[in-house]
């Protein structure tokens, strides 16, 4: 029997073993709330679309490969209640996904990770978060708002990552800014830094 993934069913605390544990959790979840984006949906819902793209992101699949992989994977078809889909349909549905709901889902997963895993070597130090940023270069024609210099347009993604152990972290907070803003900028710090019980670690200054 296919597992129908509704908007409400995805709002579950998840761990890093996402693909392993989600089917059982979905079967036991009774919330049937629907996403507004599913109102006229025939095949792609908020739930199965989110899972398709999550799997594709983890595997590095483009749209057409996503569609091909679904068609050749009986287990995924049973899991999602979806036997096939066109790449163009995936593209259209992606544009309509409520990003605020995806953000909330990510925050819930991060909170679950924070409560389930903590390496003994870090426990004595209290809660730790690493703060760093990555710059994303953009095309000048479509990114005038990200102007840095005549030939350089970019924005910056600032991250606060909760540290679980030496190799595992999870996102606490994110801030998007223009490339000229550093992690030490007052507004960036105000949005990134957690309450006083978290020690934030910076790579410099």
Secondary structure, 3 states (H helix, E strand, C coil): CCCCCCCHHHCCCCCCCHHHHHHHHHHCCCCCCCCHHHCCCCCCCHHHHHHHHHHHHHHCCCHHHHHHHHHCCHHHHHHHCCCCCCHHHHHHHHHHCCHHHHHHHHHHHHHHHHHHCCCHHHHCCCEEEEEEEEEEEECCCCCHHHEEECCEEEEEEEEEEEECCCCCEEEEEEEEEECCCCCCCHHHHHHHCCCCCEEEEECCC
